[in-house]
Amino acid sequence: MRMYLGADYSRKPEISGYAATLRSNGCDITSTWHDVDNDNVAGFGIGGAVLNVGDAGLAASRDITDLVKCDMFVLFTTGEVSRGGRHTEYGIALALNKKIVTVGPREHAFHCLLHVDNYKNWDQFLIWYT
């Protein structure tokens, strides 16, 4: 299984740990944002200022390429209204007809589509996956 993990950038260390756990269970993680140094391009999460637009565009292109490679898109939600690329990634995954799973509370109507599986938390998702 090839998975792309999407989440708010502030959760980068947490998601990197989840990626390591899934890899140890035989999963191929196509998302790379959580394992590379993006802090110079992810200024959107640091006071809302874009620090480097050119590099941010390259990072967004890389994320789309990573999404195309996956079989399943896993979105980690918080239940809070927020902005962020994870919502765009979710839309791209929908458009590419990927298997979609949300981990955490549903945040909007598109999380309620019948073909989108939802798990209350990481532990429930991991039990399902392994």
N, C-alpha and C positions, 0 to 999 in steps of 0.2 A: 504494500500500500504506500502510495506517495501522498504525503499531507503537507499542506501549507497552513501554518499557524498564524492567525491574525489577532492582534490585540492592540490596546493603547500603548504607545511607545514607552510610557512610564513603567510598563510592566515587563520591559526587555529582560532583566535578569531572571524573573520568574519564568517567562516563556522559554528562555534559553535552557533552563533546567528541565522544563517539560519536554523540550525537543531532545535533550540528552536521554531522558527516560524512554521516550518513544523509540529513539534509535537503538537503545539497548534491547528493545523488544522487537527488533527487526523492521521497524518502519523507516522509510526513506523520507526525510524532511526536506521539502523543496524550498521552503522559506529560508532566507539567509539574513534578513534584517536584524534578527535577534542575536546573531553570532558575529556580526561585523561592527567595526567602529563607525557608527553613523552619527555620532553626536554633533559633528559639524554641519550635517545636512538636516537634522531633525529639529531645527530650531523652533518648529511649530509647537513642540512640547516644552520649550524653555522660554517662558514669558511671552509666547505667541509671536515672536519675531522670526522671520525667515533669515537665517544666518548666511546661507550660500545657495542662491537660487539655482545656479548651474549644477552644482553637485546634488541638490535636492531633486532636480529633474532626472538626473542619472539614476539616483536611488529609486525613484518612482518607476522608471523604466525597468530596472532590475526586478522590482517587486512584481510587475506585470509578467515579466518573463518567468519568474519563479512560480507565479500562479498558473500559468499555462501548463507547466510541467506536472501539476498535482492531479491526483484523482479525487481528493477530498479537501475541502476548505474547512478548517476548524476555527471558529471565531470565539474568543474569550471575551465575555461581556461583563459589565459591572452593574447594570440596572440603572445607571445614571445617564442623564442626557449629556452627550459630549460630542465634540467634533473629532475628526481624525480620519486618517487614511484607511483605517480598518473598515469603515463604512463603504468607501470606494472599492476596496478589495472584495467586500461581500457582494457588491453589485456586479463586479467583473466575474466573480465565481458563478453568480446566477446566470449571467449572460453566456458563460462558457458551458453551462449545464453540468457543473461539477456537483459531486455529492457534497452537501453542506451540513455541518453540525455546529450548534452553538453550545458553549459551555458557560453557564451562568444564566441570569434572568433574561428573558426576551425583552428587547428594548424598543422594538417598533413592529409594525404590521408585517414587514417582509421576513421577520424572524418567525412568524406564525404560519408561513406557507406549509402545506401538508407534507411536502417532501423534505422539509428541514427538521432534522432530529435535534432534540434539546436534552442536555444533561445538566443537572443542577450544579455540579461542581467537577473539578478535575478528577477526584477519586471515582465518581460514577462513570465518567468518560473512560478512564483508564481500565476499569473493570470491563466495560463494554468492548474496548479495543483489544485487550489481552484476553 
